[in-house]
Amino acid sequence: MITATRREKYRVETRRAILRAARAAFLRKGVAGISMRQLADRVGCSHGNLYLHFRSKEDLFDCLVEESFARLAAALRALRPPQRVKDPVAMLKRAARAYVDFGLKNPGAYEFAFILRRSGRPRPLKPHVAYEYMLALVKRCVAEAGIRPEMVENAGQAVWAAVHGVTSLLILRPRFPWADREKLIRRVIDSAVDGLFANRTD
C-alpha cells in the first residue's frame, strides 16, 4: 500500500522532472516547438499524468517564468534593503550590477523571465520584486538628483531598460566581438545611473 507521504513525494518529484524537461526543451526549441505529449515522453510519464500537474503548456511555461523571477528576486534580496541604504546612488549601481551578473550566470532563467514568449493570451502584468527593488532605490535618489516626484517611474524604467539591454545583448550575442565586457557593463550602469543627475529638469 502506498502511503500518503510516498504519494506526495512522487508527485513533487514528477513535477520537478516535468519542469526540468520543459525548461530544457523550451530553451532549445521554443515554446511552440514542443508539445505536451513530447514533454511527457521526455519525462517518462503518461500524457494524462502531465495534465494532473499543469493544465496546459502555457501554464507550465508561466510556472517556469515565475520560478525565474523568484531566483532573480532572491539575488537582489541578498543585497541591503533599500530603506537601510546610506548611499542610494552607489547601492543602485550595485543592484544594477547584481542584476547583470544574475543574467550572465543564469542565462536560461533570464531568458524565461524576460526574453522567451509563449502563444495564447498574454500573462497578466504584475509587479516583480526585482523591478520594485530598483525602483525603491531610484526613489531614494530623487532628493539628491533633483528629479521631480512624478518622474520617478520614468527614471526607474530608464535605468532598468539600460541594464536589461546590456544583459540581453551579452546573453543573446555571445560571439559578438565585445571590446571589453567588464568595462562595457560598468559604463552602461554608470551612464544610466549618473544620467539621473544629468537630467535634473526632465
Helices and strands as residue ranges (DSSP letters): H 4-29, H 36-43, H 47-53, H 57-77, G 82-84, H 88-105, H 107-110, I 111-115, H 129-145, G 149-151, H 152-172, H 181-198
